[in-house]
Amino acid sequence: MVKLPGHILLSTLFRSFLLQASWNFERMQNLGVLFALSPALKFLYKGEALQEAFERHLTYFNTHPYMSAPVLGATLAQEEKRADGEEVTFSVEDFKSMIMAPYAAIGDALFWGGVRPLAACTALFFALKGSLLAPVVFLAFFNLPHLMMRFWGFLRGYVRGVSVVEVIQRRRLPDVAIRFKEGTIILLGGLSAYATLVVCGEQDVN
């Protein structure tokens, strides 16, 4: 049975951080996908089969960069089965095309609409106190969830294959995004109240 060695899996994972380094208007992130997958494809295929594999991953692809991790992990699992001659439920092309749009919507809501504003509001409390920790808090708060998704999502995608879709569904990420947004609103209210007290206190002193 064909299995990808650990160093190639790590190479794919870290290369996925550069998914958006090369965009084009026709096929969006396809060059980034091929760049991430190329070490694995070169290990699994040779000659004409390698050329065909490269062509498969030059098709249109566009999703949220953080949510690409489970997609790429599952894609590697499918490519392993294909290289080993096993029958696959979905072709890698069909799987990627089916999952990229829903994951883009989930990622936008969770990370851009939820985690980032919540991290910014949390950091603002430190900024109002004049603390230099404010940018550190923001970066830590924002990057921890996104790095967890990248590493965990890639691993689960590789282990579970196309069934990683069920794993993501069980995590109810859209509901998590709503909770983050609610937390942001609460923090904004508290931040506004605190800023008002600070300003009023300064005026009374003057």
SULDAJO-V609428 format. One record per residue. N is the residue number from 1. RES is the residue in three letters. PHI is phi in whole degrees, -180 to 180 (* if undefined). PSI is psi in whole degrees, -180 to 180 (* if undefined). BURIAL is I if it has 24 or more other ideal C-beta (glycine too) atoms within 12 Angstrom, else O. Layout:
# SULDAJO-V609428
n->(N | N)
res->(RES | RES)
phi->(PHI | PHI)
psi->(PSI | PSI)
burial->(BURIAL | BURIAL)
This chain:
# SULDAJO-V609428
n->(1 | 2 | 3 | 4 | 5 | 6 | 7 | 8 | 9 | 10 | 11 | 12 | 13 | 14 | 15 | 16 | 17 | 18 | 19 | 20 | 21 | 22 | 23 | 24 | 25 | 26 | 27 | 28 | 29 | 30 | 31 | 32 | 33 | 34 | 35 | 36 | 37 | 38 | 39 | 40 | 41 | 42 | 43 | 44 | 45 | 46 | 47 | 48 | 49 | 50 | 51 | 52 | 53 | 54 | 55 | 56 | 57 | 58 | 59 | 60 | 61 | 62 | 63 | 64 | 65 | 66 | 67 | 68 | 69 | 70 | 71 | 72 | 73 | 74 | 75 | 76 | 77 | 78 | 79 | 80 | 81 | 82 | 83 | 84 | 85 | 86 | 87 | 88 | 89 | 90 | 91 | 92 | 93 | 94 | 95 | 96 | 97 | 98 | 99 | 100 | 101 | 102 | 103 | 104 | 105 | 106 | 107 | 108 | 109 | 110 | 111 | 112 | 113 | 114 | 115 | 116 | 117 | 118 | 119 | 120 | 121 | 122 | 123 | 124 | 125 | 126 | 127 | 128 | 129 | 130 | 131 | 132 | 133 | 134 | 135 | 136 | 137 | 138 | 139 | 140 | 141 | 142 | 143 | 144 | 145 | 146 | 147 | 148 | 149 | 150 | 151 | 152 | 153 | 154 | 155 | 156 | 157 | 158 | 159 | 160 | 161 | 162 | 163 | 164 | 165 | 166 | 167 | 168 | 169 | 170 | 171 | 172 | 173 | 174 | 175 | 176 | 177 | 178 | 179 | 180 | 181 | 182 | 183 | 184 | 185 | 186 | 187 | 188 | 189 | 190 | 191 | 192 | 193 | 194 | 195 | 196 | 197 | 198 | 199 | 200 | 201 | 202 | 203 | 204 | 205 | 206)
res->(MET | VAL | LYS | LEU | PRO | GLY | HIS | ILE | LEU | LEU | SER | THR | LEU | PHE | ARG | SER | PHE | LEU | LEU | GLN | ALA | SER | TRP | ASN | PHE | GLU | ARG | MET | GLN | ASN | LEU | GLY | VAL | LEU | PHE | ALA | LEU | SER | PRO | ALA | LEU | LYS | PHE | LEU | TYR | LYS | GLY | GLU | ALA | LEU | GLN | GLU | ALA | PHE | GLU | ARG | HIS | LEU | THR | TYR | PHE | ASN | THR | HIS | PRO | TYR | MET | SER | ALA | PRO | VAL | LEU | GLY | ALA | THR | LEU | ALA | GLN | GLU | GLU | LYS | ARG | ALA | ASP | GLY | GLU | GLU | VAL | THR | PHE | SER | VAL | GLU | ASP | PHE | LYS | SER | MET | ILE | MET | ALA | PRO | TYR | ALA | ALA | ILE | GLY | ASP | ALA | LEU | PHE | TRP | GLY | GLY | VAL | ARG | PRO | LEU | ALA | ALA | CYS | THR | ALA | LEU | PHE | PHE | ALA | LEU | LYS | GLY | SER | LEU | LEU | ALA | PRO | VAL | VAL | PHE | LEU | ALA | PHE | PHE | ASN | LEU | PRO | HIS | LEU | MET | MET | ARG | PHE | TRP | GLY | PHE | LEU | ARG | GLY | TYR | VAL | ARG | GLY | VAL | SER | VAL | VAL | GLU | VAL | ILE | GLN | ARG | ARG | ARG | LEU | PRO | ASP | VAL | ALA | ILE | ARG | PHE | LYS | GLU | GLY | THR | ILE | ILE | LEU | LEU | GLY | GLY | LEU | SER | ALA | TYR | ALA | THR | LEU | VAL | VAL | CYS | GLY | GLU | GLN | ASP | VAL | ASN)
phi->(* | -79 | -133 | -77 | -70 | -59 | -68 | -75 | -62 | -64 | -61 | -63 | -60 | -72 | -66 | -65 | -66 | -102 | -53 | -101 | -72 | -138 | -105 | -146 | -72 | -82 | -127 | 56 | -96 | -63 | -67 | -66 | -63 | -65 | -61 | -67 | -87 | -58 | -60 | -68 | -64 | -67 | -75 | -82 | -129 | -137 | 61 | -65 | -63 | -68 | -61 | -64 | -64 | -61 | -64 | -61 | -98 | -97 | -76 | -57 | -151 | -158 | -149 | -68 | -58 | -75 | -83 | -72 | -58 | -64 | -66 | -67 | -62 | -66 | -62 | -63 | -62 | -67 | -67 | -60 | -62 | -65 | -66 | -87 | 83 | -79 | -81 | -111 | -67 | -126 | -71 | -62 | -64 | -65 | -61 | -63 | -69 | -75 | -98 | -67 | -70 | -60 | -69 | -63 | -66 | -63 | -64 | -62 | -67 | -76 | -90 | -77 | -90 | -116 | -66 | -63 | -63 | -66 | -64 | -66 | -65 | -62 | -67 | -65 | -60 | -68 | -64 | -66 | -85 | 76 | -84 | -75 | -77 | -53 | -66 | -67 | -62 | -60 | -63 | -68 | -64 | -77 | -79 | -60 | -63 | -71 | -70 | -61 | -65 | -62 | -73 | -65 | -63 | -64 | -64 | -65 | -63 | -68 | -73 | -95 | 67 | -66 | -72 | -60 | -58 | -66 | -62 | -65 | -62 | -66 | -77 | 50 | -62 | -60 | -68 | -62 | -61 | -64 | -63 | -63 | -66 | -63 | -62 | -64 | -63 | -62 | -65 | -63 | -63 | -65 | -66 | -64 | -64 | -65 | -64 | -64 | -63 | -64 | -65 | -64 | -64 | -66 | -68 | -65 | -65 | -73)
psi->(134 | 126 | 137 | 134 | 160 | -38 | -29 | -37 | -44 | -39 | -44 | -44 | -49 | -32 | -27 | -19 | -19 | 21 | -37 | 16 | -21 | 105 | 155 | 151 | -21 | -45 | 13 | -107 | 15 | -36 | -36 | -39 | -47 | -39 | -43 | -40 | -15 | -39 | -41 | -42 | -38 | -29 | -38 | -30 | 158 | 155 | -132 | -35 | -35 | -42 | -42 | -39 | -43 | -43 | -34 | -36 | 12 | 4 | 171 | 134 | 132 | 116 | 179 | 133 | -35 | -32 | -1 | -21 | -52 | -31 | -46 | -39 | -46 | -35 | -42 | -40 | -41 | -39 | -35 | -48 | -40 | -43 | -28 | -3 | 11 | 154 | 134 | 148 | -46 | 144 | 157 | -34 | -47 | -42 | -48 | -42 | -32 | -34 | -19 | -40 | -48 | -39 | -32 | -43 | -43 | -46 | -42 | -46 | -42 | -51 | -48 | -41 | -18 | -64 | -46 | -48 | -37 | -41 | -40 | -43 | -41 | -43 | -30 | -31 | -42 | -38 | -39 | -26 | 0 | 21 | 137 | -4 | -11 | -52 | -31 | -43 | -45 | -50 | -41 | -46 | -41 | -42 | -27 | -51 | -40 | -36 | -36 | -43 | -41 | -52 | -49 | -44 | -41 | -45 | -46 | -38 | -42 | -40 | -41 | -15 | -142 | -21 | -1 | -23 | -42 | -37 | -46 | -39 | -39 | -24 | -11 | 53 | -35 | -36 | -37 | -41 | -40 | -41 | -40 | -41 | -40 | -41 | -37 | -42 | -43 | -44 | -39 | -40 | -46 | -38 | -41 | -43 | -43 | -43 | -38 | -43 | -40 | -46 | -45 | -39 | -40 | -37 | -39 | -38 | -41 | *)
burial->(O | O | O | I | O | O | O | I | I | O | I | I | I | O | I | I | I | O | I | O | O | O | O | O | O | O | O | I | I | I | I | I | I | I | I | I | I | I | I | I | I | O | I | I | I | O | O | O | O | O | O | O | I | I | O | I | I | I | I | O | I | I | I | I | I | I | I | I | I | I | I | I | I | I | I | I | I | I | I | I | I | I | I | O | O | O | O | O | O | O | O | I | I | O | I | I | I | O | I | I | O | O | I | I | O | I | I | I | I | I | I | I | I | I | I | I | I | I | I | I | I | I | I | I | I | I | O | O | O | O | O | O | O | O | O | O | I | I | O | O | I | I | O | O | I | I | O | O | I | I | I | I | I | I | I | I | I | I | O | I | I | I | O | I | I | O | O | I | O | O | O | O | I | O | O | I | I | O | O | I | I | O | O | I | O | O | I | O | O | O | I | O | O | O | O | O | O | O | O | O | O | O | O | O | O | O)
